[in-house]
Amino acid sequence: MAALIELADVARTESYRLVMRVAPLRALLLHRQHRLTLLAAGSFVVSTALALREPIFSLFFGAAVLGVPHLIAGVRHQAVKRRLSRVTRACAIGSLAVALLLVSGNGGTWCWPVLMALLGAGLISESRALTALPVSAATIAMAAFPGMAMLTITHLHAVSSLTYAAKAARLRGLSLWPLLAWFTTLTLLALAGVLDPLMADTPWVPARAFQSILDEVQLTAAGAGPAWLKRAVFIYALGQSLHYAVWLRLMPEVDRPTPNPKPFRAQLAALRADLGGWLWPAVLLAAIVLPAMLLGQGAARQLYFTLSFFHVGLEAAGLMALGRTDGTRLVTPRLDER
């Protein structure tokens, strides 16, 4: 492993030397905001292309390859690098426990209202006094109508992560609001039918996970007709792709204390410092989930999405926490500042 990382660092250094010889590229590399904007634009272009032409491919491989890594990154950037209340952490753990009951077959219909209540409790614990009442009302509504709540969460989850990244960037003197604006604009265009001619008529669908994918995409449209289903799937696939980009590429750039990128060796050391003894179990989990979701019959996808519900609540509570912070509410960084 050390030899591979050293080799990657050497290749990275040599590529940087070539880039630094070109003045425009050098300016881009050395300017953090320009670099962040380029990353956001690249993520948006790739995500849009995939969502238009191969939305199911994007959903299928995105969850399999990036699902567990983005969950780990979300915990790292929200609960390790930033402080969340004990109530929020307890609600996240409680959500994971209830999800385990569901996937083990020992749960029941009561589990979904409980999951919604735990999500809302985390939101309330991080809310300002002025927002506590409406958040409490929303929590009661989610617990009373979990099906409608799931439909809403399915589409708002991407907006939540994009808003989180934009607010975190602003607190660090950076800007990511254009990415949220681009996503919103494209969503409105899709809903108006403007993008219909650009959408694929027969996107690829994996046979092994057909039923799981079908259930997933039908949830996004709540029983609407074919045209609206296609639009809903596009919006969902675009949001999911950008959601992965937020946690795996944009937030690391936002949260890095140093203005310039660090060697892979230093990045791994920072990751090890943040996750401690959980690093290798997390790597093992990702290695197990990848083939299970690619080769399974859909059960692995259902298991992943149920267990990952805690991430939804953690992200929403984290967004609330950012809304009441006075600046860089980061835990004092360790190795990543050296």
GUPAZA-756913 format. One record per residue (C-alpha): x, y, z. Coordinates in nm, 2 decimals, always signed. Layout:
! GUPAZA-756913
      u      v      w
      X      Y      Z
...
//
This chain:
! GUPAZA-756913
      u      v      w
  +0.00  +0.00  +0.00
  +0.28  +0.25  +0.09
  +0.46  +0.18  -0.23
  +0.14  +0.24  -0.44
  +0.08  +0.57  -0.26
  +0.44  +0.68  -0.31
  +0.41  +0.59  -0.68
  +0.09  +0.79  -0.70
  +0.25  +1.09  -0.53
  +0.54  +1.08  -0.77
  +0.31  +1.07  -1.07
  +0.11  +1.36  -0.92
  +0.42  +1.57  -0.86
  +0.53  +1.52  -1.22
  +0.19  +1.61  -1.36
  +0.19  +1.93  -1.15
  +0.53  +2.03  -1.28
  +0.39  +2.00  -1.64
  +0.08  +2.20  -1.55
  +0.28  +2.47  -1.37
  +0.45  +2.55  -1.70
  +0.12  +2.68  -1.85
  +0.03  +3.01  -1.70
  -0.35  +2.98  -1.72
  -0.34  +2.63  -1.57
  -0.09  +2.74  -1.31
  -0.33  +3.02  -1.20
  -0.61  +2.77  -1.18
  -0.41  +2.52  -0.97
  -0.29  +2.78  -0.72
  -0.62  +2.96  -0.68
  -0.85  +2.77  -0.44
  -1.18  +2.92  -0.56
  -1.10  +2.87  -0.92
  -1.01  +2.51  -0.85
  -1.33  +2.45  -0.65
  -1.54  +2.61  -0.93
  -1.38  +2.38  -1.19
  -1.45  +2.08  -0.98
  -1.81  +2.18  -0.94
  -1.85  +2.25  -1.31
  -1.69  +1.92  -1.41
  -1.91  +1.73  -1.16
  -2.22  +1.91  -1.30
  -2.14  +1.84  -1.67
  -2.07  +1.47  -1.61
  -2.37  +1.43  -1.38
  -2.60  +1.60  -1.63
  -2.48  +1.39  -1.93
  -2.53  +1.07  -1.74
  -2.87  +1.17  -1.60
  -2.99  +1.26  -1.95
  -2.86  +0.96  -2.14
  -2.81  +0.68  -1.89
  -2.99  +0.77  -1.56
  -3.03  +0.40  -1.45
  -2.66  +0.33  -1.52
  -2.57  +0.63  -1.30
  -2.80  +0.52  -1.02
  -2.69  +0.16  -1.03
  -2.31  +0.21  -1.05
  -2.32  +0.52  -0.84
  -2.47  +0.35  -0.54
  -2.25  +0.04  -0.58
  -1.92  +0.22  -0.62
  -1.97  +0.54  -0.43
  -2.24  +0.46  -0.18
  -2.04  +0.34  +0.12
  -1.75  +0.59  +0.06
  -1.99  +0.88  +0.05
  -2.15  +0.77  +0.38
  -1.81  +0.75  +0.54
  -1.72  +1.09  +0.40
  -2.05  +1.24  +0.53
  -1.98  +1.12  +0.88
  -1.63  +1.25  +0.86
  -1.72  +1.60  +0.75
  -2.03  +1.64  +0.97
  -1.96  +1.45  +1.29
  -1.58  +1.44  +1.31
  -1.46  +1.77  +1.16
  -1.76  +1.95  +1.30
  -1.95  +1.93  +1.63
  -2.30  +1.79  +1.63
  -2.51  +1.76  +1.95
  -2.52  +1.43  +2.14
  -2.89  +1.41  +2.06
  -2.82  +1.43  +1.69
  -2.56  +1.16  +1.72
  -2.79  +0.94  +1.93
  -3.07  +0.99  +1.67
  -2.83  +0.88  +1.39
  -2.73  +0.56  +1.59
  -3.10  +0.50  +1.67
  -3.19  +0.53  +1.30
  -2.92  +0.27  +1.21
  -3.05  +0.04  +1.48
  -3.41  +0.06  +1.36
  -3.29  +0.01  +1.00
  -3.11  -0.31  +1.11
  -3.44  -0.43  +1.26
  -3.61  -0.36  +0.93
  -3.36  -0.55  +0.71
  -3.35  -0.84  +0.96
  -3.72  -0.89  +0.92
  -3.79  -0.83  +1.29
  -3.93  -0.48  +1.23
  -4.27  -0.37  +1.11
  -4.46  -0.08  +0.96
  -4.40  +0.10  +1.29
  -4.03  +0.14  +1.20
  -4.08  +0.40  +0.93
  -4.27  +0.65  +1.16
  -3.99  +0.59  +1.42
  -3.72  +0.66  +1.16
  -3.90  +0.99  +1.06
  -3.93  +1.09  +1.43
  -3.56  +1.03  +1.48
  -3.48  +1.23  +1.18
  -3.69  +1.52  +1.31
  -3.55  +1.49  +1.66
  -3.20  +1.54  +1.52
  -3.32  +1.85  +1.33
  -3.48  +1.99  +1.64
  -3.17  +1.95  +1.85
  -2.97  +2.16  +1.60
  -3.24  +2.42  +1.53
  -3.25  +2.78  +1.64
  -3.53  +2.87  +1.87
  -3.72  +3.04  +1.59
  -3.71  +2.73  +1.37
  -3.78  +2.47  +1.64
  -4.16  +2.51  +1.62
  -4.19  +2.46  +1.24
  -3.94  +2.18  +1.25
  -4.13  +2.01  +1.53
  -4.45  +2.04  +1.32
  -4.27  +1.89  +1.02
  -4.15  +1.60  +1.24
  -4.50  +1.52  +1.34
  -4.61  +1.53  +0.98
  -4.33  +1.30  +0.87
  -4.41  +1.05  +1.14
  -4.78  +1.06  +1.05
  -4.72  +1.03  +0.67
  -4.40  +0.83  +0.63
  -4.47  +0.74  +0.26
  -4.51  +1.10  +0.16
  -4.21  +1.19  +0.37
  -4.00  +0.94  +0.18
  -4.10  +1.08  -0.15
  -4.01  +1.43  -0.04
  -3.68  +1.32  +0.11
  -3.59  +1.13  -0.21
  -3.58  +1.46  -0.40
  -3.47  +1.70  -0.13
  -3.17  +1.49  -0.02
  -2.96  +1.63  -0.31
  -3.07  +1.98  -0.24
  -2.98  +1.94  +0.12
  -2.62  +1.83  +0.04
  -2.57  +2.10  -0.22
  -2.70  +2.36  +0.03
  -2.47  +2.22  +0.30
  -2.17  +2.24  +0.08
  -2.25  +2.59  -0.03
  -2.30  +2.72  +0.33
  -1.98  +2.54  +0.45
  -1.79  +2.69  +0.16
  -1.92  +3.04  +0.24
  -1.80  +3.00  +0.60
  -1.46  +2.94  +0.46
  -1.46  +3.24  +0.23
  -1.54  +3.03  -0.08
  -1.84  +3.00  -0.31
  -2.04  +2.70  -0.42
  -2.38  +2.86  -0.46
  -2.35  +2.85  -0.85
  -2.37  +2.47  -0.83
  -2.70  +2.48  -0.64
  -2.83  +2.74  -0.89
  -2.73  +2.52  -1.19
  -2.91  +2.22  -1.03
  -3.22  +2.42  -0.96
  -3.23  +2.57  -1.31
  -3.19  +2.23  -1.48
  -3.46  +2.08  -1.25
  -3.71  +2.35  -1.35
  -3.62  +2.30  -1.72
  -3.68  +1.93  -1.67
  -4.02  +1.98  -1.50
  -4.12  +2.21  -1.78
  -4.04  +1.94  -2.04
  -3.77  +2.14  -2.21
  -3.52  +1.86  -2.17
  -3.75  +1.58  -2.29
  -3.59  +1.56  -2.64
  -3.25  +1.52  -2.48
  -3.35  +1.23  -2.26
  -3.29  +0.87  -2.37
  -3.60  +0.68  -2.47
  -3.46  +0.34  -2.37
  -3.19  +0.38  -2.10
  -2.99  +0.07  -2.00
  -3.13  -0.12  -1.70
  -2.93  -0.39  -1.52
  -3.12  -0.72  -1.53
  -2.98  -0.84  -1.19
  -3.13  -0.54  -1.00
  -3.43  -0.47  -1.23
  -3.70  -0.48  -0.96
  -3.49  -0.28  -0.71
  -3.42  -0.01  -0.97
  -3.79  -0.01  -1.08
  -3.91  +0.04  -0.72
  -3.66  +0.31  -0.67
  -3.74  +0.51  -0.98
  -4.12  +0.47  -0.94
  -4.09  +0.61  -0.59
  -3.94  +0.93  -0.74
  -4.25  +0.99  -0.95
  -4.52  +0.88  -0.71
  -4.72  +0.69  -0.98
  -4.71  +0.97  -1.24
  -4.73  +0.89  -1.62
  -4.44  +0.79  -1.84
  -4.33  +1.15  -1.93
  -4.33  +1.26  -1.57
  -4.15  +0.94  -1.47
  -3.87  +1.01  -1.71
  -3.83  +1.36  -1.58
  -3.84  +1.25  -1.22
  -3.58  +0.98  -1.29
  -3.36  +1.25  -1.46
  -3.38  +1.48  -1.16
  -3.32  +1.20  -0.91
  -3.02  +1.07  -1.10
  -2.87  +1.42  -1.14
  -2.92  +1.49  -0.77
  -2.77  +1.16  -0.66
  -2.46  +1.21  -0.88
  -2.41  +1.56  -0.74
  -2.47  +1.44  -0.39
  -2.18  +1.19  -0.43
  -1.96  +1.47  -0.57
  -2.04  +1.69  -0.27
  -1.92  +1.44  -0.01
  -1.63  +1.28  -0.20
  -1.48  +1.57  -0.39
  -1.62  +1.91  -0.30
  -1.63  +1.90  +0.08
  -1.27  +1.77  +0.11
  -1.17  +2.07  -0.09
  -1.38  +2.31  +0.12
  -1.26  +2.16  +0.46
  -0.89  +2.13  +0.38
  -0.71  +2.39  +0.60
  -0.42  +2.44  +0.36
  -0.49  +2.64  +0.04
  -0.32  +2.39  -0.19
  -0.38  +2.02  -0.25
  -0.17  +1.78  -0.03
  +0.01  +1.46  -0.13
  -0.19  +1.14  -0.12
  +0.03  +1.03  +0.17
  -0.08  +1.33  +0.38
  -0.44  +1.28  +0.28
  -0.43  +0.92  +0.40
  -0.27  +1.02  +0.72
  -0.55  +1.28  +0.78
  -0.82  +1.02  +0.70
  -0.66  +0.78  +0.94
  -0.64  +1.05  +1.21
  -1.01  +1.13  +1.16
  -1.15  +0.78  +1.15
  -0.90  +0.61  +1.38
  -0.97  +0.24  +1.43
  -1.28  +0.26  +1.20
  -1.07  +0.32  +0.89
  -1.00  -0.04  +0.79
  -1.35  -0.17  +0.88
  -1.49  +0.10  +0.66
  -1.26  +0.00  +0.38
  -1.36  -0.37  +0.42
  -1.73  -0.27  +0.42
  -1.69  -0.08  +0.10
  -1.50  -0.38  -0.06
  -1.78  -0.62  +0.04
  -2.07  -0.39  -0.07
  -1.93  -0.32  -0.41
  -1.95  -0.67  -0.56
  -2.27  -0.75  -0.36
  -2.45  -0.45  -0.52
  -2.31  -0.51  -0.87
  -2.38  -0.89  -0.87
  -2.67  -0.92  -0.64
  -3.04  -0.94  -0.74
  -3.14  -0.61  -0.58
  -3.15  -0.73  -0.22
  -2.81  -0.57  -0.15
  -2.94  -0.24  -0.29
  -3.24  -0.25  -0.06
  -3.02  -0.33  +0.23
  -2.79  -0.04  +0.15
  -3.06  +0.22  +0.11
  -3.24  +0.11  +0.43
  -2.92  +0.11  +0.64
  -2.80  +0.44  +0.49
  -3.11  +0.63  +0.61
  -2.91  +0.75  +0.91
  -2.71  +0.96  +0.66
  -3.02  +1.15  +0.56
  -3.09  +1.26  +0.92
  -2.73  +1.34  +0.99
  -2.70  +1.56  +0.68
  -3.03  +1.75  +0.75
  -2.92  +1.81  +1.12
  -2.58  +1.92  +1.00
  -2.73  +2.17  +0.77
  -2.93  +2.31  +1.06
  -2.61  +2.33  +1.27
  -2.44  +2.53  +0.99
  -2.73  +2.77  +0.99
  -2.66  +2.87  +1.35
  -2.28  +2.87  +1.36
  -2.08  +3.18  +1.37
  -1.80  +3.07  +1.14
  -1.57  +2.77  +1.09
  -1.73  +2.54  +1.35
  -1.46  +2.29  +1.28
  -1.30  +2.07  +1.54
  -0.93  +2.16  +1.56
  -0.77  +1.97  +1.27
  -0.49  +1.73  +1.35
  -0.25  +1.59  +1.08
  -0.43  +1.77  +0.80
  -0.28  +2.10  +0.91
  +0.08  +1.99  +0.90
//
